[in-house]
Amino acid sequence: MALPGAAAGHGLDTAQRLVSDVEDYVTRWGADEQTAIAIRTLGAWLTLNSGPQTRGLADRIAVLPDCNSDAGVHGGVEEVTRAEILAANSIDFARFAATRHSIRQYAAGDVPADTVRRAVAAAQFAPSSCNRQTTRVHVWTEPEAVARVLALQSGNRGFGDRLAGAAVVWTDLRNWTEAAERYNGYVDGGMFAMSLIYALHAEGLGTVPLNWSEEPQQDAALRALADLPESAQIVVLIGFGQLPDRLRVPHSHRRSLDSCLTLNPRLAP
């Protein structure tokens, strides 16, 4: 529906399949937020595709039960303007990105739960494959819990005890059903993690990504400690905390742009 010049009747097969899926889901588990989103999406599709070919489908959609969820639940498409996008895009992002460092010096101080919630809510806007939004994050800010989580990660020696919080970013493999999707969890989880790091940076916090290239026994230990499901694929850990007034950060020269970017390379014949 977001394609330019979408023709009437476009997506009929998909809409029919979605209606059947919702009917089956409601029969098995009842109406919830997921079915509400699907019903609103189908309603938006009907708005663009009214006609004799959709009449029977419209009747089936009309009797689907709503979950009486908040009005904020929506689905489908919306119209925005270029001016609206640009008005919210007025930051100097290059400068913002350049001031993000992997921090290893932290000041004492807790991180409020509301700060964590705002950062994660912002990270939820990270793109995901087919908008499945499969990435999850477990966050701890209680000192004892943070210490127990970080004890299973081998790269925070010398500063981990000063972190005010630890986040485990993971994806649920039950959302991926095809062999060709085997890497999608890492891709989606990586984009979410970077968005979360930037969001915490925007909140004025220091962050440090913590690699999760650990042995299987370490992975199993963290799953058990955090009560993650067997289907969880851990992507990365993120440590965060308050910034001191002055601190030293890693200062690494970036490789030349040409070593990273190949613009308009010649394609093979």
Backbone as CSV, one residue per row, in Angstrom:
resi,resn,N_x,N_y,N_z,CA_x,CA_y,CA_z,C_x,C_y,C_z
1,MET,0.817,-1.210,0.000,0.000,0.000,0.000,0.849,1.257,0.000
2,ALA,2.121,1.125,0.353,3.002,2.282,0.363,3.754,2.450,-0.950
3,LEU,3.509,1.566,-1.913,4.156,1.691,-3.216,3.502,2.810,-4.015
4,PRO,4.271,3.523,-4.847,3.659,4.564,-5.680,2.741,3.950,-6.726
5,GLY,1.558,4.522,-6.878,0.639,4.067,-7.922,0.097,2.675,-7.718
6,ALA,-0.094,2.263,-6.470,-0.648,0.932,-6.215,-2.034,0.828,-6.833
7,ALA,-2.248,-0.222,-7.616,-3.513,-0.389,-8.341,-4.567,-1.030,-7.442
8,ALA,-5.838,-0.718,-7.712,-6.933,-1.333,-6.977,-6.873,-2.843,-7.153
9,GLY,-7.100,-3.555,-6.071,-7.030,-5.007,-6.106,-5.651,-5.555,-5.799
10,HIS,-4.654,-4.671,-5.740,-3.293,-5.120,-5.440,-3.242,-5.716,-4.042
11,GLY,-2.648,-6.896,-3.913,-2.517,-7.525,-2.612,-3.724,-8.321,-2.171
12,LEU,-4.630,-8.630,-3.087,-5.851,-9.355,-2.711,-5.518,-10.712,-2.100
13,ASP,-4.610,-11.449,-2.720,-4.252,-12.768,-2.187,-3.680,-12.657,-0.775
14,THR,-2.843,-11.651,-0.566,-2.251,-11.449,0.762,-3.326,-11.086,1.784
15,ALA,-4.262,-10.221,1.387,-5.344,-9.827,2.298,-6.204,-11.034,2.661
16,GLN,-6.495,-11.876,1.678,-7.294,-13.072,1.953,-6.579,-13.999,2.938
17,ARG,-5.282,-14.142,2.746,-4.510,-15.006,3.649,-4.456,-14.417,5.059
18,LEU,-4.316,-13.086,5.152,-4.260,-12.438,6.459,-5.587,-12.585,7.189
19,VAL,-6.701,-12.438,6.488,-8.004,-12.615,7.122,-8.135,-14.034,7.670
20,SER,-7.726,-15.015,6.879,-7.790,-16.407,7.343,-6.900,-16.621,8.557
21,ASP,-5.723,-16.023,8.539,-4.808,-16.156,9.680,-5.409,-15.543,10.938
22,VAL,-6.022,-14.354,10.790,-6.625,-13.697,11.946,-7.798,-14.517,12.472
23,GLU,-8.620,-15.027,11.581,-9.755,-15.859,12.015,-9.264,-17.068,12.803
24,ASP,-8.223,-17.715,12.299,-7.674,-18.883,12.988,-7.065,-18.496,14.331
25,TYR,-6.348,-17.383,14.358,-5.697,-16.916,15.592,-6.743,-16.598,16.652
26,VAL,-7.798,-15.882,16.251,-8.843,-15.497,17.209,-9.531,-16.741,17.767
27,THR,-9.750,-17.736,16.921,-10.381,-18.974,17.375,-9.521,-19.688,18.407
28,ARG,-8.205,-19.678,18.185,-7.288,-20.395,19.070,-6.992,-19.619,20.358
29,TRP,-6.714,-18.310,20.223,-6.194,-17.558,21.364,-6.993,-16.303,21.711
30,GLY,-7.933,-15.939,20.885,-8.722,-14.751,21.162,-8.110,-13.494,20.563
31,ALA,-8.832,-12.386,20.652,-8.374,-11.111,20.105,-7.360,-10.483,21.030
32,ASP,-6.351,-9.855,20.443,-5.344,-9.148,21.227,-4.789,-8.002,20.383
33,GLU,-3.700,-7.408,20.849,-3.125,-6.269,20.133,-2.679,-6.647,18.727
34,GLN,-2.161,-7.873,18.558,-1.703,-8.300,17.239,-2.858,-8.374,16.244
35,THR,-3.986,-8.936,16.680,-5.133,-8.996,15.770,-5.690,-7.603,15.506
36,ALA,-5.621,-6.719,16.507,-6.091,-5.344,16.298,-5.275,-4.651,15.213
37,ILE,-3.947,-4.840,15.247,-3.089,-4.248,14.222,-3.442,-4.814,12.851
38,ALA,-3.646,-6.129,12.786,-3.983,-6.763,11.512,-5.318,-6.251,10.969
39,ILE,-6.311,-6.097,11.863,-7.634,-5.628,11.430,-7.553,-4.199,10.921
40,ARG,-6.767,-3.354,11.585,-6.621,-1.973,11.124,-5.888,-1.923,9.785
41,THR,-4.934,-2.812,9.606,-4.241,-2.880,8.317,-5.197,-3.311,7.218
42,LEU,-6.013,-4.299,7.519,-7.001,-4.744,6.531,-8.017,-3.642,6.229
43,GLY,-8.390,-2.877,7.250,-9.310,-1.767,7.021,-8.700,-0.719,6.105
44,ALA,-7.409,-0.431,6.289,-6.734,0.525,5.418,-6.653,-0.023,3.997
45,TRP,-6.440,-1.333,3.874,-6.395,-1.954,2.541,-7.756,-1.843,1.856
46,LEU,-8.842,-2.062,2.615,-10.181,-1.957,2.033,-10.467,-0.540,1.551
47,THR,-9.972,0.455,2.254,-10.179,1.843,1.853,-9.609,2.098,0.458
48,LEU,-8.505,1.444,0.147,-7.865,1.617,-1.155,-8.370,0.630,-2.196
49,ASN,-9.148,-0.354,-1.757,-9.513,-1.443,-2.660,-10.988,-1.804,-2.556
50,SER,-11.850,-0.809,-2.503,-13.280,-1.099,-2.457,-13.756,-1.508,-3.850
51,GLY,-14.664,-2.454,-3.878,-15.190,-2.913,-5.161,-15.799,-4.288,-5.023
52,PRO,-16.423,-4.795,-6.095,-17.100,-6.107,-6.033,-16.169,-7.240,-5.632
53,GLN,-14.893,-7.175,-6.057,-13.979,-8.273,-5.784,-13.592,-8.383,-4.324
54,THR,-13.857,-7.320,-3.539,-13.473,-7.353,-2.124,-14.678,-7.422,-1.190
55,ARG,-15.895,-7.504,-1.766,-17.089,-7.417,-0.923,-17.156,-8.565,0.076
56,GLY,-16.908,-9.786,-0.381,-16.953,-10.928,0.520,-15.896,-10.838,1.595
57,LEU,-14.739,-10.350,1.223,-13.663,-10.191,2.189,-14.013,-9.108,3.208
58,ALA,-14.640,-8.038,2.749,-15.043,-6.959,3.648,-16.029,-7.465,4.688
59,ASP,-16.928,-8.360,4.290,-17.894,-8.925,5.233,-17.187,-9.745,6.309
60,ARG,-16.168,-10.501,5.917,-15.421,-11.303,6.898,-14.632,-10.409,7.859
61,ILE,-14.081,-9.327,7.323,-13.319,-8.412,8.174,-14.242,-7.716,9.163
62,ALA,-15.442,-7.382,8.727,-16.370,-6.622,9.567,-16.757,-7.377,10.837
63,VAL,-16.735,-8.705,10.813,-17.175,-9.475,11.979,-16.004,-9.951,12.840
64,LEU,-14.778,-9.569,12.459,-13.632,-9.940,13.287,-13.692,-9.173,14.605
65,PRO,-13.471,-9.842,15.731,-13.560,-9.157,17.026,-12.342,-8.280,17.276
66,ASP,-12.588,-7.070,17.759,-11.498,-6.192,18.155,-11.143,-6.497,19.606
67,CYS,-9.965,-6.060,20.022,-9.541,-6.350,21.391,-9.804,-5.164,22.309
68,ASN,-10.519,-4.156,21.795,-10.791,-2.946,22.579,-9.515,-2.336,23.137
69,SER,-8.482,-2.381,22.330,-7.197,-1.835,22.759,-7.219,-0.317,22.656
70,ASP,-6.165,0.293,23.161,-6.081,1.745,23.129,-6.136,2.261,21.703
71,ALA,-6.572,3.491,21.548,-6.672,4.089,20.216,-5.314,4.219,19.542
72,GLY,-4.224,4.113,20.328,-2.890,4.238,19.759,-2.476,3.068,18.889
73,VAL,-3.198,1.954,18.950,-2.887,0.804,18.102,-3.344,1.110,16.690
74,HIS,-2.454,0.939,15.725,-2.809,1.244,14.351,-2.080,0.298,13.417
75,GLY,-2.487,0.305,12.177,-1.846,-0.522,11.165,-2.209,0.001,9.796
76,GLY,-1.403,-0.308,8.808,-1.663,0.157,7.454,-0.621,1.145,6.990
77,VAL,-1.060,2.266,6.474,-0.164,3.306,6.001,-0.652,4.657,6.520
78,GLU,0.213,5.639,6.475,-0.165,7.001,6.810,0.548,7.946,5.858
79,GLU,-0.020,9.094,5.673,0.600,10.100,4.814,1.413,11.059,5.663
80,VAL,2.625,11.326,5.215,3.487,12.317,5.861,3.998,13.254,4.778
81,THR,4.542,14.373,5.190,5.072,15.321,4.219,6.588,15.402,4.355
82,ARG,7.221,15.816,3.297,8.668,16.021,3.327,9.037,17.046,4.387
83,ALA,8.202,18.094,4.492,8.475,19.142,5.478,8.451,18.588,6.897
84,GLU,7.513,17.679,7.182,7.433,17.083,8.515,8.684,16.269,8.818
85,ILE,9.143,15.508,7.848,10.338,14.687,8.051,11.552,15.573,8.293
86,LEU,11.710,16.599,7.469,12.878,17.464,7.597,12.839,18.289,8.876
87,ALA,11.641,18.652,9.323,11.528,19.443,10.548,12.026,18.673,11.765
88,ALA,11.860,17.356,11.735,12.313,16.520,12.845,13.732,16.004,12.632
89,ASN,14.378,16.463,11.581,15.680,15.935,11.188,16.727,17.046,11.178
90,SER,16.615,17.952,12.139,17.435,19.162,12.099,18.711,19.056,12.922
91,ILE,19.046,17.866,13.442,20.269,17.743,14.228,21.472,17.590,13.299
92,ASP,22.631,17.895,13.827,23.882,17.653,13.113,24.284,16.210,13.419
93,PHE,23.814,15.280,12.587,24.003,13.869,12.921,25.471,13.460,12.865
94,ALA,26.234,14.024,11.939,27.651,13.680,11.859,28.356,14.022,13.170
95,ARG,28.030,15.180,13.729,28.624,15.572,15.012,28.116,14.685,16.128
96,PHE,26.824,14.388,16.112,26.227,13.523,17.126,26.908,12.157,17.120
97,ALA,27.076,11.565,15.923,27.695,10.248,15.811,29.153,10.283,16.247
98,ALA,29.838,11.375,15.923,31.264,11.482,16.260,31.485,11.606,17.760
99,THR,30.484,12.065,18.506,30.639,12.204,19.954,30.218,10.949,20.701
100,ARG,29.811,9.921,19.975,29.521,8.644,20.615,30.822,7.863,20.737
101,HIS,31.187,7.513,21.943,32.402,6.748,22.200,32.046,5.486,22.965
102,SER,32.901,4.501,22.876,32.763,3.321,23.717,33.407,3.654,25.063
103,ILE,32.560,4.000,26.023,33.007,4.578,27.293,33.455,3.484,28.269
104,ARG,34.571,3.766,28.927,35.058,2.856,29.962,35.329,3.574,31.285
105,GLN,34.963,4.828,31.358,35.048,5.585,32.608,33.661,6.133,32.912
106,TYR,33.162,5.829,34.106,31.800,6.200,34.469,31.761,6.865,35.832
107,ALA,30.810,7.769,35.971,30.564,8.401,37.263,29.541,7.573,38.030
108,ALA,29.560,7.722,39.332,28.556,7.044,40.146,27.180,7.651,39.875
109,GLY,26.169,6.856,39.989,24.809,7.360,39.792,23.937,6.349,39.089
110,ASP,22.698,6.258,39.547,21.741,5.349,38.936,21.215,5.917,37.620
111,VAL,20.651,5.032,36.811,19.952,5.437,35.597,18.466,5.191,35.826
112,PRO,17.640,6.238,35.809,16.208,6.065,36.077,15.531,5.144,35.069
113,ALA,14.512,4.436,35.524,13.773,3.521,34.658,13.148,4.260,33.481
114,ASP,12.677,5.482,33.701,12.060,6.242,32.603,13.065,6.531,31.495
115,THR,14.323,6.745,31.851,15.357,6.983,30.847,15.548,5.740,29.986
116,VAL,15.588,4.584,30.638,15.721,3.321,29.903,14.526,3.119,28.985
117,ARG,13.338,3.389,29.478,12.131,3.198,28.677,12.130,4.100,27.445
118,ARG,12.537,5.347,27.601,12.572,6.254,26.450,13.573,5.762,25.408
119,ALA,14.721,5.310,25.861,15.746,4.850,24.928,15.289,3.610,24.167
120,VAL,14.704,2.667,24.862,14.240,1.445,24.194,13.082,1.756,23.256
121,ALA,12.191,2.654,23.659,11.080,3.039,22.778,11.605,3.653,21.485
122,ALA,12.674,4.445,21.571,13.275,5.010,20.363,13.909,3.926,19.508
123,ALA,14.569,2.955,20.151,15.223,1.877,19.413,14.215,1.000,18.684
124,GLN,12.989,0.971,19.155,11.962,0.165,18.500,11.634,0.654,17.088
125,PHE,12.065,1.863,16.746,11.855,2.359,15.392,12.934,1.870,14.430
126,ALA,13.882,1.077,14.909,14.878,0.499,14.011,14.183,-0.395,12.990
127,PRO,14.647,-0.407,11.745,14.016,-1.270,10.752,14.193,-2.740,11.098
128,SER,13.251,-3.559,10.650,13.352,-5.005,10.853,12.758,-5.708,9.645
129,SER,13.196,-6.924,9.418,12.769,-7.688,8.248,11.260,-7.887,8.267
130,CYS,10.604,-7.427,7.213,9.142,-7.539,7.081,8.419,-6.940,8.288
131,ASN,9.071,-5.982,8.953,8.509,-5.319,10.133,8.094,-6.329,11.202
132,ARG,8.862,-7.409,11.350,8.511,-8.429,12.340,8.819,-7.981,13.764
133,GLN,9.739,-7.040,13.909,10.073,-6.500,15.229,10.388,-7.629,16.216
134,THR,11.355,-8.460,15.849,11.650,-9.646,16.647,12.663,-9.393,17.758
135,THR,13.302,-8.235,17.776,14.356,-7.989,18.756,13.760,-7.666,20.122
136,ARG,14.360,-8.239,21.140,13.965,-7.992,22.527,15.200,-7.543,23.307
137,VAL,15.002,-6.906,24.423,16.128,-6.480,25.237,15.774,-6.640,26.711
138,HIS,16.637,-7.328,27.435,16.530,-7.430,28.885,17.520,-6.434,29.487
139,VAL,17.043,-5.581,30.367,17.887,-4.538,30.959,17.863,-4.672,32.472
140,TRP,19.049,-4.587,33.073,19.175,-4.602,34.528,19.868,-3.324,34.985
141,THR,19.355,-2.726,36.064,19.987,-1.549,36.646,20.275,-1.729,38.132
142,GLU,19.902,-2.866,38.703,20.235,-3.156,40.091,21.675,-3.660,40.146
143,PRO,22.521,-3.081,40.985,23.957,-3.395,40.974,24.281,-4.884,41.041
144,GLU,23.608,-5.617,41.903,23.912,-7.042,42.035,23.573,-7.792,40.751
145,ALA,22.437,-7.468,40.144,22.041,-8.132,38.910,22.984,-7.767,37.767
146,VAL,23.365,-6.484,37.690,24.307,-6.055,36.640,25.608,-6.828,36.774
147,ALA,26.109,-6.970,37.983,27.365,-7.683,38.210,27.264,-9.141,37.797
148,ARG,26.149,-9.786,38.089,25.991,-11.204,37.742,25.931,-11.408,36.234
149,VAL,25.262,-10.488,35.540,25.194,-10.586,34.077,26.569,-10.352,33.460
150,LEU,27.243,-9.306,33.901,28.538,-8.954,33.317,29.616,-9.980,33.642
151,ALA,29.439,-10.752,34.702,30.421,-11.781,35.051,30.516,-12.861,33.977
152,LEU,29.482,-12.964,33.145,29.475,-13.972,32.092,30.048,-13.449,30.783
153,GLN,30.394,-12.160,30.746,30.943,-11.549,29.528,32.415,-11.235,29.771
154,SER,33.264,-11.600,28.826,34.708,-11.581,29.077,35.400,-10.279,28.699
155,GLY,34.665,-9.235,28.309,35.327,-8.034,27.819,35.107,-6.782,28.630
156,ASN,34.679,-6.893,29.888,34.401,-5.677,30.671,35.311,-5.548,31.884
157,ARG,36.427,-6.250,31.875,37.349,-6.188,33.008,37.920,-4.774,33.152
158,GLY,37.955,-4.289,34.356,38.546,-2.985,34.632,37.545,-1.850,34.670
159,PHE,36.320,-2.062,34.185,35.319,-0.988,34.219,33.906,-1.507,34.445
160,GLY,33.695,-2.810,34.298,32.350,-3.358,34.423,31.702,-3.076,35.762
161,ASP,32.530,-2.975,36.812,31.976,-2.724,38.141,31.459,-1.302,38.296
162,ARG,31.738,-0.441,37.321,31.274,0.946,37.385,30.049,1.207,36.510
163,LEU,29.608,0.210,35.800,28.437,0.366,34.937,27.163,0.408,35.786
164,ALA,26.266,1.304,35.414,24.992,1.413,36.130,23.933,0.490,35.555
165,GLY,24.177,-0.037,34.358,23.181,-0.895,33.731,23.805,-1.821,32.723
166,ALA,23.111,-2.915,32.466,23.533,-3.876,31.441,22.309,-4.307,30.655
167,ALA,22.449,-4.357,29.347,21.357,-4.756,28.469,21.793,-5.946,27.637
168,VAL,20.923,-6.914,27.531,21.139,-8.064,26.647,20.155,-7.947,25.496
169,VAL,20.683,-7.747,24.302,19.857,-7.632,23.097,19.775,-9.008,22.458
170,TRP,18.549,-9.488,22.228,18.387,-10.824,21.670,17.200,-10.854,20.712
171,THR,17.166,-11.877,19.899,16.057,-12.060,18.975,15.503,-13.457,19.160
172,ASP,14.237,-13.617,18.854,13.563,-14.899,19.047,13.550,-15.664,17.733
173,LEU,14.248,-16.804,17.681,14.382,-17.567,16.441,13.062,-18.159,15.960
174,ARG,12.053,-18.180,16.808,10.756,-18.697,16.368,10.118,-17.800,15.315
175,ASN,10.631,-16.580,15.177,10.090,-15.676,14.168,10.672,-15.932,12.786
176,TRP,11.682,-16.785,12.702,12.328,-17.061,11.414,12.067,-18.516,11.052
177,THR,11.510,-18.744,9.874,11.047,-20.083,9.517,11.771,-20.691,8.328
178,GLU,12.534,-19.911,7.593,13.195,-20.408,6.390,14.710,-20.419,6.592
179,ALA,15.381,-21.375,5.926,16.840,-21.453,6.025,17.495,-20.169,5.540
180,ALA,16.889,-19.535,4.531,17.454,-18.299,3.983,17.393,-17.147,4.986
181,GLU,16.626,-17.306,6.068,16.491,-16.250,7.068,17.443,-16.439,8.252
182,ARG,18.381,-17.364,8.139,19.163,-17.768,9.312,20.003,-16.642,9.903
183,TYR,20.305,-15.609,9.120,21.102,-14.502,9.644,20.265,-13.272,9.991
184,ASN,18.984,-13.333,9.687,18.153,-12.137,9.865,18.101,-11.661,11.307
185,GLY,18.152,-12.585,12.261,18.115,-12.182,13.659,19.298,-11.319,14.039
186,TYR,20.485,-11.671,13.534,21.665,-10.859,13.813,21.581,-9.504,13.124
187,VAL,21.037,-9.484,11.908,20.916,-8.216,11.184,19.937,-7.291,11.902
188,ASP,18.750,-7.808,12.198,17.748,-6.994,12.887,18.235,-6.596,14.278
189,GLY,18.829,-7.556,14.986,19.319,-7.269,16.330,20.444,-6.247,16.326
190,GLY,21.301,-6.295,15.294,22.380,-5.318,15.201,21.862,-3.912,14.967
191,MET,20.857,-3.783,14.088,20.290,-2.453,13.856,19.592,-1.923,15.103
192,PHE,18.903,-2.805,15.812,18.239,-2.391,17.057,19.280,-1.957,18.080
193,ALA,20.350,-2.738,18.211,21.378,-2.432,19.211,22.028,-1.084,18.934
194,MET,22.350,-0.791,17.663,22.960,0.496,17.358,21.980,1.632,17.622
195,SER,20.726,1.420,17.312,19.719,2.444,17.607,19.603,2.669,19.109
196,LEU,19.696,1.600,19.883,19.617,1.735,21.336,20.836,2.482,21.883
197,ILE,22.005,2.187,21.332,23.214,2.894,21.754,23.086,4.385,21.467
198,TYR,22.617,4.734,20.275,22.415,6.149,19.958,21.350,6.780,20.856
199,ALA,20.298,6.030,21.165,19.233,6.571,22.018,19.745,6.831,23.426
200,LEU,20.551,5.920,23.955,21.147,6.144,25.280,22.120,7.322,25.233
201,HIS,22.850,7.435,24.127,23.747,8.577,23.929,22.943,9.881,23.933
202,ALA,21.789,9.884,23.278,20.939,11.073,23.240,20.398,11.419,24.622
203,GLU,20.308,10.427,25.501,19.855,10.667,26.876,20.984,11.176,27.762
204,GLY,22.182,11.328,27.183,23.312,11.849,27.950,24.080,10.792,28.720
205,LEU,23.903,9.526,28.356,24.582,8.440,29.039,25.785,7.961,28.229
206,GLY,26.729,7.350,28.919,27.823,6.677,28.256,27.437,5.236,27.975
207,THR,27.929,4.683,26.885,27.608,3.310,26.521,28.859,2.586,26.053
208,VAL,28.805,1.267,26.138,29.877,0.441,25.598,29.260,-0.869,25.109
209,PRO,29.379,-1.169,23.800,28.909,-2.463,23.318,29.850,-3.560,23.786
210,LEU,29.274,-4.662,24.227,30.046,-5.777,24.771,29.784,-7.018,23.929
211,ASN,30.818,-7.460,23.241,30.718,-8.567,22.303,30.231,-9.840,22.994
212,TRP,29.398,-10.591,22.308,28.928,-11.863,22.853,29.450,-13.032,22.016
213,SER,30.724,-13.036,21.734,31.363,-14.176,21.063,31.897,-15.109,22.148
214,GLU,30.968,-15.746,22.836,31.328,-16.590,23.965,31.121,-18.068,23.628
215,GLU,31.714,-18.924,24.448,31.570,-20.368,24.273,30.129,-20.786,24.581
216,PRO,29.714,-21.944,24.041,28.323,-22.389,24.262,27.927,-22.465,25.721
217,GLN,28.862,-22.858,26.596,28.491,-22.957,28.003,28.201,-21.587,28.609
218,GLN,28.926,-20.547,28.133,28.642,-19.195,28.595,27.276,-18.731,28.097
219,ASP,26.997,-19.060,26.845,25.709,-18.695,26.264,24.576,-19.351,27.040
220,ALA,24.739,-20.632,27.348,23.709,-21.344,28.111,23.563,-20.755,29.509
221,ALA,24.680,-20.349,30.101,24.625,-19.781,31.450,23.854,-18.468,31.470
222,LEU,24.084,-17.617,30.455,23.366,-16.345,30.411,21.890,-16.567,30.126
223,ARG,21.577,-17.513,29.263,20.163,-17.827,29.007,19.464,-18.226,30.296
224,ALA,20.138,-19.092,31.068,19.535,-19.568,32.312,19.412,-18.434,33.329
225,LEU,20.467,-17.623,33.449,20.455,-16.529,34.414,19.365,-15.516,34.097
226,ALA,19.212,-15.195,32.816,18.247,-14.181,32.396,16.877,-14.764,32.080
227,ASP,16.742,-16.093,32.236,15.476,-16.770,31.952,15.021,-16.509,30.515
228,LEU,15.963,-16.596,29.584,15.630,-16.438,28.174,15.120,-17.766,27.622
229,PRO,14.216,-17.728,26.663,13.716,-18.976,26.094,14.794,-19.698,25.298
230,GLU,14.584,-20.979,25.054,15.542,-21.773,24.288,15.724,-21.205,22.889
231,SER,14.699,-20.522,22.376,14.736,-19.965,21.027,15.451,-18.623,20.953
232,ALA,15.963,-18.122,22.084,16.625,-16.822,22.089,17.991,-16.908,21.417
233,GLN,18.270,-15.951,20.557,19.588,-15.792,19.935,20.171,-14.486,20.457
234,ILE,21.164,-14.586,21.332,21.769,-13.388,21.915,22.632,-12.706,20.860
235,VAL,22.423,-11.408,20.676,23.125,-10.652,19.642,24.314,-9.904,20.234
236,VAL,24.074,-9.147,21.290,25.134,-8.319,21.874,24.691,-7.868,23.253
237,LEU,25.651,-7.527,24.093,25.366,-6.882,25.374,25.771,-5.416,25.268
238,ILE,25.103,-4.569,26.022,25.427,-3.144,26.060,25.514,-2.721,27.515
239,GLY,26.643,-2.143,27.889,26.776,-1.553,29.211,26.545,-0.052,29.116
240,PHE,26.016,0.546,30.192,25.765,1.981,30.166,25.825,2.555,31.571
241,GLY,25.984,3.868,31.634,26.047,4.534,32.926,26.224,6.025,32.770
242,GLN,26.401,6.700,33.892,26.528,8.155,33.915,27.930,8.586,33.470
243,LEU,27.989,9.695,32.759,29.269,10.235,32.306,29.897,11.117,33.383
244,PRO,31.200,10.961,33.626,31.878,11.907,34.515,32.081,13.241,33.806
245,ASP,32.458,14.261,34.539,32.658,15.581,33.939,33.796,15.571,32.923
246,ARG,34.834,14.840,33.215,35.960,14.690,32.286,36.346,13.217,32.247
247,LEU,36.730,12.749,31.080,37.083,11.342,30.946,37.960,11.133,29.714
248,ARG,38.654,10.031,29.705,39.435,9.637,28.543,38.658,8.585,27.771
249,VAL,38.672,8.716,26.454,37.962,7.772,25.595,38.923,7.254,24.527
250,PRO,38.663,6.087,23.960,39.505,5.606,22.869,39.491,6.599,21.712
251,HIS,40.634,6.837,21.158,40.756,7.804,20.065,41.470,7.109,18.911
252,SER,40.676,6.591,17.982,41.229,5.836,16.861,40.958,6.567,15.556
253,HIS,41.996,6.759,14.787,41.836,7.410,13.491,40.964,6.538,12.590
254,ARG,40.002,7.154,11.950,39.156,6.408,11.018,39.869,6.250,9.687
255,ARG,39.711,5.094,9.118,40.283,4.872,7.797,39.690,5.866,6.809
256,SER,40.389,6.061,5.708,39.915,7.024,4.719,38.547,6.605,4.195
257,LEU,37.774,7.593,3.789,36.449,7.306,3.240,36.550,6.396,2.034
258,ASP,37.563,6.604,1.200,37.714,5.785,-0.005,38.005,4.325,0.322
259,SER,38.586,4.060,1.482,38.839,2.670,1.850,37.559,1.955,2.263
260,CYS,36.520,2.736,2.578,35.238,2.179,3.009,34.197,2.234,1.898
261,LEU,34.187,3.320,1.163,33.133,3.576,0.182,33.622,3.332,-1.239
262,THR,32.876,2.545,-1.989,33.064,2.409,-3.429,31.786,2.897,-4.076
263,LEU,31.847,4.046,-4.695,30.657,4.691,-5.247,30.505,4.344,-6.716
264,ASN,29.353,3.823,-7.078,29.047,3.443,-8.456,30.106,2.517,-9.078
265,PRO,30.401,1.389,-8.442,31.381,0.491,-9.031,30.839,-0.132,-10.318
266,ARG,31.772,-0.479,-11.188,31.384,-1.094,-12.461,30.796,-2.474,-12.206
267,LEU,29.674,-2.773,-12.824,29.028,-4.071,-12.681,29.550,-5.025,-13.735
268,ALA,29.557,-6.290,-13.381,30.011,-7.312,-14.337,29.048,-7.369,-15.506
269,PRO,29.570,-7.607,-16.722,28.689,-7.679,-17.895,27.772,-8.901,-17.823
